Amino acid sequence: MAGRKALPSYDACVIPAIVLAAGKSARMGRAKANLPIGPDDTFLTHVVRTLLDAGIDDVVVVLGHEIDAVLAGFARSGLRSRVVENADYASGQLSSLLAGLSVVDRPGVAATLVTLVDVPFVSPATVRVVIDRYQRTHAPIVRPTRGGQHGHPLVVARSLFDELRRADPVQGAKPLVRAHATPEGDVEIDDEGAFADIDTPEDYERAIRTFGGGVRSVLEEDS
């Protein structure tokens, strides 16, 4: 009987996903997780749906700032995920990554996929390509690249988890990612969404015009 095409299974190489969505969104002026990008769709719901559509069974969302409002908006989606609160979110993004790591790190986990709520328009195909590259190479860091740019999501091998825990909170995870990036782990991707990091109202307006299918942004509604 014809049906939905089977998605790849990652059971033999367990790779849970961590979505970092705890920050204050100071430059945006409101919680990015709840910004709408389509009918009944927000940054956060879109990211989680993308990961589930890509075949990832275990998605962990890290929340902090305005957690009650974000949870209320996300709960209406009915999407399957686990949520962890980072009470220390103001200390920087690394604290949220470590909060997520504390939940996903368990026997059998080979790596974790990390992405940002700031990058909601990455495609499920890109997620699958990044994971497939890790499965084939076991590179310590796998990340999308395009003309010298580096995007999301990225895969971090379990061999780096303890090094992440020892990282400088001020510098965050970037020095570790740069130090362990390899040609084998850099995947050339033709996906604009993987490189669209949305931090400001201007970024948001531009992204809505590019990816949002004509949906009016909340910033337009407020004006």
Secondary structure, 3 states (H helix, E strand, C coil): CCCCCCCCCCCCCECCEEEEECCCCCCCCCCHHHCEEECCEEHHHHHHHHHHHCCCCCEEEEECCCHHHHHHHHHCCCCCCEEEECCCHHHCHHHHHHHHHHHHCCCCECEEEEEECCCCCCCHHHHHHHHHHHHHHCCCEEEEEECCEECCCEEEEHHHHHHHHCCCCCCCCHHHHHHHCCCCCEEECCCHHHHCCCCCHHHHHHHHHHHCCCCCCHHHHHC
